[in-house]
Structure formats: structure tokens, C-alpha cells
Amino acid sequence: LSYWESWIASRMKYTRQIVNHIDHFLAPSKFLLKKFTQDFSVPKEKISYLDYGFNLDRLKNRKRVVEPEFVFGYIGTHTPEKGIDLLLKAFSKLPIKTKLRIWGAQNQETKALKLIADQFSPEIKNNIEWMGSYRNENIVEDVFNKVDAIVVPSIWGENSPLVIHEAQQVKVPIITSNYGGMAEYVNDGVNGLLFEHRNFMSLSAK
């Protein structure tokens, strides 16, 4: 086994040992519930599916600011598993003029992502806006009022993404992968669109 495979095996073994010391588990998605029972041998009688609860009075009164172009948005951390590179590649293939706004604290990964954007034509690059951080209590005014759709391009499974729940509360459509906890909350063609997991051309088509 490689070092990485050995590390994963040791963590899995440790996690299975912990299971014996827990009375009951809560899984916020059916995807995670299945992971716990299959990969970590959690007995089915020791785990329940229970999604997050939300204060529905907190996120409301969205008023979209009128703009000439359709605006896609990304909200979240700039880390590899979030698939922002996939989103950038998909955006670069669009046949029409649109905008992409990327929110989240900028870090070393952001620099690498900007290098990807630097390879695009000036017209495409200039339509990508790096918005930086935002305060969650102001997410409606600072984010949702400035987008027409949210993209959740994560390459890993995600559990029960908060950004999807938040967008749905203010009726912003979501484009996300047909995998993991992401796919559980988007009814394709009804409240958003699903693309093939890790396929940037599929994302671009959607």
C-alpha cells in the first residue's frame, strides 16, 4: 500500500472502533447515511437520517439587481475538492456572454485558480469577478441579490451543502453535480439542473 492508502486504512479502522462508543448517529443526507453504514460498518439501528434545521425568517426578501448579462455565482471556500477549476473551465466554453462571480476568502489556491483564468481570452477573463469574503448575515444583499443562479461544482460527495439550502430559501436555482448529497436537494429541471459528476463539458452544457 502507498502511504496515502495506509493512512486511509488506519483512519477507517480507528473510526470503526469509535462506532462502538456512540449511542446514535445523525446523518444530514441519505448519501452520508449510506456511507456510514457501508464504509464504517455503522449498524442501521444506530443511525438516523435527519437534515439540518433552518430559521426560515433569516433568509428572505431577495431583490435581484437588474444587469445586462446572466450571472452565475460560486459561494464557498477556495479548496481543490470544491471544483472551482471545473467551474472555470466550464464557464470558458459558454457560447454566450455571461458573468461568473466567485465569493470566498482568497488564499494560495485562489492564486492557482486565477492562473487558470489567465489562460482564457480577455473577453472571458474579464467576465470572471473575484468577489472575496462576505458576511453570512448579509448573504441575501451581498450575494443572492447579485446572481441569477448558483453553481456547486464540488468534485467530492458533499453531505448536505448549506449553500444549496440557503439558495433554495430565496428561490435561486442551483446547478450542481448528480452525485452525493448535492443531488438529493436539486430536482433536475424544477429547482435547478444536474450535471455529470466531474465533467466540465456537462456543466457547461447545463
C-alpha positions in Angstrom: 0.0 0.0 0.0 1.1 3.6 -0.6 1.5 6.0 2.3 -1.9 7.6 1.5 -3.7 4.2 1.2 -2.1 3.1 4.6 -3.2 6.4 6.2 -6.8 6.0 5.0 -6.9 2.3 6.1 -5.7 3.3 9.6 -8.3 6.1 9.9 -11.1 3.8 8.7 -10.0 1.2 11.4 -10.0 4.0 14.1 -13.4 5.3 13.0 -14.9 1.8 13.2 -13.6 1.4 16.7 -15.2 4.7 17.7 -18.6 3.4 16.5 -18.8 1.2 19.5 -18.7 4.2 21.8 -21.5 6.1 20.2 -25.1 5.6 21.1 -26.7 7.0 18.0 -25.6 8.8 14.8 -27.4 11.5 12.8 -26.7 11.8 9.1 -27.8 15.1 7.3 -28.1 13.3 4.0 -29.1 9.9 2.7 -25.8 9.8 0.9 -23.9 10.1 4.2 -26.1 7.6 5.9 -25.2 5.1 3.2 -21.5 5.9 3.6 -21.7 5.4 7.4 -23.4 2.0 7.1 -21.4 0.7 4.2 -17.9 2.1 4.7 -17.8 2.4 8.5 -20.0 -0.5 9.4 -22.4 1.6 11.5 -25.4 -0.6 12.3 -28.5 0.6 10.7 -30.3 0.7 14.0 -27.7 3.2 15.3 -28.1 5.8 12.7 -31.0 8.1 11.5 -31.4 10.5 8.6 -32.1 14.0 9.8 -31.4 17.0 7.7 -30.4 20.4 9.2 -33.0 22.8 10.6 -33.1 26.4 9.4 -34.5 29.7 10.6 -36.7 30.4 7.6 -37.2 34.1 8.7 -33.4 34.8 8.3 -33.1 34.5 4.5 -35.8 36.3 2.6 -36.6 39.5 0.6 -34.3 38.8 -2.2 -34.3 41.6 -4.8 -32.3 40.8 -7.9 -30.3 43.8 -9.2 -31.0 44.1 -12.9 -27.9 43.5 -15.1 -27.4 43.1 -18.8 -25.9 39.6 -18.6 -26.9 36.4 -16.8 -24.8 36.0 -13.7 -23.6 32.7 -12.3 -22.2 32.6 -8.8 -20.0 30.4 -6.6 -20.1 30.7 -2.8 -17.6 28.9 -0.6 -14.0 28.0 0.2 -11.3 28.0 -2.4 -10.0 24.5 -1.9 -9.4 21.7 -4.5 -12.3 19.5 -3.6 -14.8 22.3 -4.3 -14.2 22.1 -8.0 -13.7 25.8 -8.8 -11.2 24.8 -11.6 -14.0 22.7 -13.1 -16.3 25.7 -13.0 -13.8 28.0 -14.6 -13.2 25.5 -17.5 -17.0 25.1 -17.9 -17.5 28.9 -18.0 -14.8 29.3 -20.6 -16.8 27.1 -23.0 -20.1 29.1 -22.9 -21.1 30.3 -26.3 -22.9 33.4 -25.0 -21.7 36.3 -22.9 -22.4 35.8 -19.2 -20.7 36.7 -15.9 -19.2 34.5 -13.2 -18.8 35.9 -9.7 -16.8 33.9 -7.2 -17.2 34.5 -3.5 -15.0 33.3 -0.7 -11.8 34.2 1.2 -8.9 34.3 -1.1 -5.8 32.2 -0.4 -3.0 30.3 -2.2 -5.5 28.2 -4.0 -7.1 31.3 -5.4 -3.8 32.3 -7.0 -3.7 29.0 -8.8 -7.3 29.4 -9.9 -6.5 32.9 -11.3 -3.7 31.4 -13.3 -6.3 29.1 -15.0 -8.4 32.2 -15.8 -5.3 34.0 -17.2 -5.2 31.3 -20.0 -8.7 32.4 -21.2 -9.3 35.1 -23.8 -9.5 38.6 -22.4 -13.3 38.7 -23.0 -13.9 35.6 -20.9 -11.3 36.5 -18.2 -12.9 40.0 -17.8 -16.3 38.4 -17.1 -14.9 36.5 -14.1 -15.2 38.6 -10.9 -13.4 37.6 -7.7 -15.7 38.9 -5.0 -13.8 38.0 -1.9 -15.3 37.3 1.5 -18.9 38.0 2.6 -20.7 38.1 6.0 -23.2 35.3 6.2 -25.8 37.6 7.9 -25.6 39.7 4.7 -25.7 36.9 2.2 -29.0 37.9 0.6 -28.0 41.5 0.0 -24.3 40.9 -0.8 -24.6 37.7 -2.8 -28.1 36.4 -3.8 -29.2 39.8 -5.0 -26.2 39.8 -7.4 -26.7 36.4 -9.1 -29.2 34.6 -11.3 -28.0 31.0 -10.4 -25.6 29.4 -8.0 -23.2 26.7 -9.1 -22.0 24.0 -6.7 -19.3 22.1 -8.7 -17.7 20.0 -5.9 -15.7 17.0 -7.1 -16.3 15.2 -3.8 -19.6 14.0 -2.5 -20.6 16.8 -0.1 -23.0 15.9 2.6 -25.9 18.4 2.8 -24.4 21.7 1.4 -25.5 24.8 3.3 -25.2 26.9 0.1 -27.8 24.8 -1.6 -30.2 25.1 1.3 -29.6 28.9 1.5 -30.1 29.4 -2.2 -33.3 27.5 -2.2 -34.7 29.6 0.7 -34.5 32.7 -1.5 -35.5 30.8 -4.7 -32.2 31.0 -6.5 -31.8 28.0 -8.9 -28.8 25.7 -8.4 -26.6 23.9 -10.9 -24.7 21.0 -9.2 -23.4 17.5 -9.7 -25.6 14.4 -9.9 -23.6 12.9 -7.1 -23.6 12.7 -3.3 -25.6 14.9 -1.0 -25.7 17.6 -3.7 -28.1 15.6 -6.0 -30.5 15.0 -3.1 -31.7 18.6 -3.0 -31.9 19.5 -6.7 -34.8 18.3 -8.8 -33.4 18.4 -12.3 -35.3 20.9 -14.4 -37.5 22.1 -11.5 -35.4 24.0 -8.9 -32.1 23.6 -10.8 -30.0 21.5 -13.1 -27.8 18.4 -12.5 -24.6 17.8 -14.5 -22.4 14.7 -14.8 -20.1 14.5 -11.8 -16.6 15.9 -12.5 -17.5 16.6 -16.2 -16.9 20.3 -17.0 -18.4 19.9 -20.5 -21.6 18.6 -19.0 -21.5 21.5 -16.6 -21.0 24.0 -19.4 -23.9 22.5 -21.3 -26.2 22.9 -18.3 
